[in-house]
Amino acid sequence: MIMPNIGAFIAWGLITALFIPTGWIPNESLAELVGPMITFLLPLLIGFTGGRLVYDIRGGVVGATATMGVIVGSDIPMFLGAMIMGPLGGWAIKKFDKLFEGKIKSGFEMLVNNFSAGIIGGILTVLAYIGIGPVVTSLNKVLANAVQVIVDANLLPLASIFIEPGKILFLNNAINHGILGPIGIEQAANAGKSILFLLETNPGPGFGILLAYIFFGKGMAKQSAPGAAIIHFLGGIHEIYFPYVLMRPLLILAAIAGGAAGVFTFLIFGAGLVAAPSPGSIIALTLMTPRGGYLGVFAGVIVATAVSFIISAIILKTAKNTEEDDLAEATAKTSALKGKESRAAEFLNTSSEINKIIFACDAGMGSSAMGASILKNKIQKAGIDVSVSNTSINNLPADADIVITHKDLTDRAKEKLPNAQHISVDNFLNSPRYDELVNNLKK
């Protein structure tokens, strides 16, 4: 629900950073955008997306309508309430349609459809305003107060004990956008910035691990680490370093120590961001840093990198196992943890002319972006004139010739583009069979 709307969050963050009284270009008139966007726009987008995920556009409309109840029934930005009411609205109208499927007389379909959505949406809006809004507001305040207590007690660095292992288990988006983000948005709305936006997104711990592999790694891990470091640090795709940790599980200590050191540095400098940087690249962090806050943000990233690098270097240098690290095996472990994108399985053998290849996943980021980058590089080296890009499963372009998805998403992709040629894969990161696809394209 959150990730498809990250662009709107970033837009709000930029407007906040530019036009509030302490911003780069203070403007009293334009600063009036900040309040309505965080109060109405962002929660409504979340509610619409949640409803749409359950029951397409019809579910999205009812979900957004129901979300309005918790928005008006609360005095804080209602992100958590939107994440409840959006899917609930979609589910309710879906159940209604299924219940009356085939029972509506011909000619009355539009009437029933419109009024059923309106009535259900209206009922849920009132219920949300009266009952759900106050409950969610209380829960939200409890969470925010708990976070503030941790910050005041200078215990926030300990959060890295949970955040860094959680990232390896692919809970990074849930942690960042589901927990830290909504609370951070409220803090940023009041104080102009929030340190919570820096806890999970700091690229320093992963960057330090990859640097250690560059200097002290072996085999394929050492060879691939420089490219992975660039993608991680500049591109913000953190999951690219997860297999390197899984090759040496003890490296999770380096990630935790680096993360904790970075958070401690952020606290010392009073650092924070105006909105969640997504993806978590140094570029995104820079753009989301408020005026006068660059020293603290950069210092935290550098310290996290240095601590993570030193500990990783010690672990890699003292490792008893002298065999070359098996990146392919580690990547398979990563995919098992994620539950998707393991090893490439089905590649198309066709003589049809191919002009556009699309990698697709749920969010259109992360693994699909890495897969597109890897295949694009191979195709360019082969001198083949084929476009390769990535997108979300819901935004597949109609002119795609080949669609590459994880096996669990292939059926959805076929529903969207039944006439395209589909390749179902298990692993976007490390597939020797990419070469087979390149050879097929040559033919």
N, C-alpha and C positions, 0 to 999 in steps of 0.2 A: 504493500500500500504506500510506503514511503518512497522507495527508490524511483518509481516512475515520475515522481513529482519533485525530485531533487532540484531540477532546474528552477522551479518556482521558489524553493527555499533559498537557492543561491541568489536569485533576483532580489528577494527580500533582503538578504544579507548585504548585497551591494548597495541597494538603496539606503539601508540603514547606515552603512559605513560612510556613505558619501554625504548624506543630507541632514542627519541629526545634528544638534548643536555642537557636539564634539567630533563631528565627522570631517572628512576632507574638504567638502564644499558645503558648509552649513547653509541650509535653505529652509526657512520656516514653512513655506508653502509646500514644497516637495516632501518635506518630512512628514506631512500629514498622511502620506501613503503608508507609512510604516504600521500604524495601528490597525487600519482596516485589513491590510494584507495578512497580518499575523492572526487577527481575530476571526476573519471570515474566509478569505481566499484559501489559505493553506489547509485549515480543517475541512472545508468543503471539497477541495481537491482530494484529500485523503479519503473522505467519506464516499465520494463518487468512485474513486478507484477501487475501494473495498467492495462496494456494491457491484461494480462491473466485473470484478474477478469472480464473483459468485454467479452473476446472471446477466452478463454483457451490459449493453447500454440501458436496458430497462431496469436492471438491478442497480446500475449506477445512479440513475435518476432518483429512484426511491431512496437509495442509500444517502445521497446528498441531501435530499429533503429531510430525512430523519435526523441527519447530522445537525441541521439548523436548530433543532430542539436543544441539544446539549450546548451549542454555541451561545444561544440567547439565555439559557438557564445557568450560565456560569460567568464568573468575572475574570477568568484566566483563559489563555489560548487552549482550546479543547482538542488537542491532538489525540490523547488517549480515548476521549469520548468518541471522536470520529472513527477511530480504529475499531470501536465496538458497534456503533450505529450503522456504519457503511455496510459491512457484511451482513448485519442483521436485517437491514432493509432489503438487500438483494435476496437473502434467503426467504424472507416473508413473501415477496412478490413471486418468487420462483415456486414456492409451495402452492400459492393461490392458482397460478397458471396451470400447474400440474393437476390440481384438484378439479378444475373446470375444463380441462382439455377435452375437446370433442363434444362438450355439452352446451356450447353457445350457438344459438340459431344464426343461420346465415344472414348477413347484413347488420348484425349487432356486434361484430367483433371489435371494431374500433371504439365503439361506445363503451363496451365492457372493459377493454384494455385500458383506456384512458381513465375511466372512473375508478377502476380497481387500483391502479397505481396511485391515483390521487387520494383515495380513501385510506389505503394502507399507509401511504406516506404521511398523511395528516395524522392518523392515529399514533404512529410511531413518533412523530415530531412532538406531540403533546405528552406522550409517555416519557420521552427523553427529557423534555423541559421540566416535568414535575418530579420524576423519580430518578432517572439515570444521571442527569447533569449534576445535581448536588452530591451524589455519591462519588462520582468520578472526580469532582472538584476536591472533595475531602481526601480521597486517595492520592490525588496528585500533590496536594499540599503536604501530606505525610511523607511522600517520597522526596519532594524538594527539601523539606526540613531535615530529613535523614542525610541527604547529600551535603547540606550545609553544615551539619554537625561534624561530618567526616572531614570536610574542608577546614573548618575552624580548629579541629583537633590535629591538623597536619597529618592525617592518616591516608590522604588520597593516593599517595604513591603505592600503598598496599593493594589498590584496585588492580594493579598490573598482574598480581598473582592470579587473578581470575580472567582478566581481559586477554592477556597474551596467549594462554592455553586455549581460551575460548575462540580466538581467531583461527588457530590451527584446526579446530573442530568445526570451522565454518559458521560460527555464531557471531562473526564480526559485524555483519549487517544488522542482526537482531540486537546486538549490544549497542552499536553506534546509533542506528536510526530508530530503534524501538524503545530504548531506555534512556541513553544519554542525550540524544538529540532533542526530544520533546522538553526535557527539563532544562537543557541548555538554551533552547529558544526562549523560554520564559526568563531565564537569567539575563540573556542578551537584550531582551526587550526592556528590562529594568536598568541594567548596568552598562549596556552597550557592548558587552563581550561575555564569554563564558569559557572557563578552562575545560569544561566537559567535552567541548568539541575537539580537544587535543588528545584526549586519553587513548582512544582507539586509532585515530587517524595518523598519529605520529609515525612517519616512515623510518625514523632512526633505528629502532631495534632490528627490523628486517634488513635494512641497508647495512648495518654493522655485520650481520651474519653473512650476507653475500660478499662483502669486502673480505671477510676472513677466508671464504672459499676461494676468492680470487688469488690470494697470497699463499694459502696453506692447503687448499683442496687438492683433489686428485682426479684424474680421468675426466669423464664427461662433466662431472660436477664443476671442476675447475674451468673447463672450456666454456661452459654455458653460463657461469656466474656473472661475467661482465654484462652480457645482454640482459640477464634477469635483473641485475642491479639497476640498469637504466630504465627498464620497464617499471620496476618497483618505485624507484625514487622520483622519476620524472612523470611516469604514466600513472602512478598511484594504484597499480594493481597489486595489492599486497599478497594475494594468494599465490603469486608466482614463487615466493620464497618458502612456502609451506613444505614442499617436498625436500628442500635442503635441510630443514629442521628434522623431518622424519627419517632422513638418512642417519642422523646422529641425534636421537631424541634428547640427549643431555643438553643440546643447544637451546632447549626451551628455557633453561636457566639463564642463558645469555639474553634471550628475549625479555624475560621477566625483569632481570636486573637493568637492562637498557631502558625498558618502559618505565620502571620505577624511578630511575635516575632522571629521565626526561621529565616526568611529572613533578618531581621534587624541584627541578630547575624552573619549570613553569611557575610553580608556587612562589619561589624566591623572587622572580621577576614580576609576579602578578600578571602573567601572560594569559591571553584568551583570544578567541576568535568571535567574529560577529555572527557567523552561521556555520553549519556543518560543511566542511570541505569534502566534496565527493567528485572524483575519487580522492583518496588520501595521498596526493602527491605534494611535493614541496611547492609546486606552482599553485595548486589550489589553496594550500595553507597561506601562501604569500598574499593571494588575492583576498582571502577572508580575514586577514590581520587588520585590526583597526589602526588608525594613525597613532604613531608613537609606540607601537607594540612589537615592532620587528625584532628588536634585540632579544627580548624574552623568548619569542617563538623560535628564532634561529638558534639561540643558545640551548634550548631544550632539545631540539633536533640533533644538534652537534653532540651534546653530552650523551644522549641516548645512543647515538651511533658509536661514539668512542667506547662507552662501557660495554655495549654489545659486541663490538669488534674485539676488544681485549679478551673478554671471557670466551668468545667463540674461537679465537686464535689459540688460546691455551687448550681448549677441548680438542680441537683438530690436531694440534701438534702432539698431544700426549695420548691420543687414541691408540689403543693396543692393536686394533684391527688394521692391518697394513694393506688389505685388499682395496681396490678402487671402489669408490662409492657407486652404487647402482642407482642412477637417477630414474631410470625407467621403473624399477621396483618401487622406489619411493613415491613416484608420481601415481602409481597404481594404488598405493596406500592412501594418498591424498584424495583420490577419486572415491575410494571406498568410504572415507570419512564424510565426503560431501554428498555422496549418494548419486552422483552424476558425473559425466565427462571422465570416464576411465579410458580404456584403450580403443583406438579406432577399429571398427569392425566391418562395416559395409561401405564399399566404395563403388561408384557407378562406372561401368564399362560401356561407353556409348560412342557412337560416331557422329552424334548431333553436334552442331555448332554451339559452343558455349561462350557467352559474353559476360555474364555476371554470376558470381558465386557469393552466397550470403551465409555467414555463420550466425546462428540464432540461439539465444538462450532466454531465460525468463526476463531478465532485466536489460539485456543487450549490452552488458559490460562484462568485466571479469574474464571468464574462461573463453567466451565467444570472441572477445577482442584479442586475446592471446592467440587463439587458433587462427583467426584471420591474419594476424601479423606473421605468424610462422608460415602459413601457406602462401601469403603474398610474397614473402621473401624468396621462397623456392620458385614461384612462378616467374618472378622478375629475373632471377638468375638463369632460368631456362629460356628466357626471351619470349615468353608467351604473353600475348595481349589479351588478358582477361581481368576484369574488375573483381576484386575481392574486398568485402567489407563485412561489418557485423551490425546486428540490430536486435531488438527484442522480438519475441515470438509473435507479439500482437501487431508489430509494425513491419511485417514482411512485405517488401515491394513486389508489385504484381509482375514486374519484368525479370524476376530472378530466374535463372536457368537451373542452377543447382542450389539447394538449401541443405546446409550441414547442421545437424542438431544432435543433441544427446538422444539416446534411444528412448528415454522416457518422454521426450517432447516431440518425437517424430510424427506421431498421430495428430497432434495439434497442428503441426506445421503442414501436414497433408490436407487438413481441413481448410486451412487458410489459403494454400496454393496447391490445389489438387493436380494442376497441369505441370508443375515444376518437377524436376528430378531430385529426389531426396536421398541424402546419405545420412545414415544413423551411425553415430560414433559413441565410443566410451571415454575417449581421452583426447582433449584438445591440446594438451601440453606437449606430449612426447609420442608421436606416432610415426614409426618408420614407413607406414603405408601411405603417408603423404606423397612420397616419391612415386608410388604407384599411380596415384591420381594425376600427378604431373605428367607421367608418361602417357596416360590415357588422353590427356588434353593435347599432347603433342600429336598423337595419332588423329 
